[in-house]
Amino acid sequence: MPFDAFTPFTVRTASGIDIYGMKGGKGPPLLLLHGHPQTHMIWHRCADELAKHFTVIATDLRGYGASSKPAGDPAHATYSKRAMAADQVEVMRHFGHARFLVCAHNRGARVAHRMALDHPEAVDRLMLLDIAPTLSMYEQTDRAFATAYFHWFFLIQPAPLPESLIGANTDLYIERVMGNRHAGLAPFAPEALAAYHAALRQPGAVHAMCEDYRASATIDLEHDRADIERGHKVGCPLRILWGEQGVIGRCFDALAEWRKVARDVSGRSLACGHYIPEEASEDLVKEMLAFFEASGP
């Protein structure tokens, strides 16, 4: 079973948020962050191999999985990527890791982008999977992107509209949103898909998910613009991977966009769609070993 050799944990942050995760392996610390509408289970095909080389810590983001799901606020600051990044830095410090490696997918990658800006002393190397910067994606939205990523614009509608509609059938939401990609639902192991279904059925989970996206369309953009105005960029080595069958590759020049906001960027596409950790786990692990082990133990 996934994560059999890992130890589950819950860390309470200074702000009173409980972050759940799994910890295993030994070596340099590596934080793994998941995307929407998923949990730490996205790493189930990668975790055992990574644990041979790293101390792996795979968490559920604030609002997702078994982590806390606080109510949102009018400014959406509760689910700002700044707040969500601070959660993860606290988790790593709890385990004695002042500086660490990060690999993150989708929403987790947006959290990790903010982490590298707000906590440059903490992030040694950063790998982001299948995203372009949030600000550039909103500013370059066209019909093709809006059609493919309709949920970006649906989830940000004022409460309780999306919460009510999704909450009426959370299983359908997951199956249609995740299954409406390049490979359908085929990449997802039954136990992983069951975990995603169970997570979104929890009280407060749909609201938290919506607040995550509302924050990205409001307060997160304010933070991103402020960094751009003062010339503050990601300083650590940044590796970008995207699925050649995914929306990022079709709609954006990912490397060009990241080079506007980061100083040391490399990357390439992989032969898969959006869900890289589950569609192309072997290729991803090879990329991670090559990129992260270069930093040494």
Secondary structure, 3 states (H helix, E strand, C coil): CCCCCCEEEEEECCCCCEEEEEEEECCCEEEEECCCCCCHHHHCCCHHHHCCCCEEEEECCCCCCCCCCCCCCCCCHHHCHHHHHHHHHHHHHHCCCCCEEEEEECHHHHHHHHHHHHCCCCEEEEEEECCCCHHHHHHCCCHHHHHHCCHHHHCCCCCCHHHHHHHCCHHHHHHHHHHCCCCCCCCCCHHHHHHHHHHHHCCCHHHHHHHHHHHHCCHHHHHHHHHHHCCCCECCCEEEEEECCCHHHHHCCHHHHHHHHECCEEEEEECCCCCHHHHCHHHHHHHHHHHHHHHCC
